[in-house]
Amino acid sequence: MAVALTPQQTAAMAARAREEWDNRRYNHFAWFFGSDELDIPRWAGYSLGFQLVGDYLDGHPGTSAGALATMSSEALRPS
């Protein structure tokens, strides 16, 4: 498994990511490389992305990971 966060960190960061989903001015560097100032752990974005893709593929048998490359981010948006 390629997750750098604890289950508690994952849940907390997923909630924050849902709030910022449409924010085009989000701090990309902080989400992917961490920020003490913003309380974002290192690799949060990568870990959440891994989870999003895994959850989508689990719910859509027969879909390849490669097919997601051209898919709208809205298709992956968690509820």
Secondary structure, 3 states (H helix, E strand, C coil): CCCCCCHHHHHHHHHHHHHHCCCCCCCHHHHHHCECCCCECCCHHHHHHHHHHHHHHHHCCCCCHHHHHHCCHHHHCCC
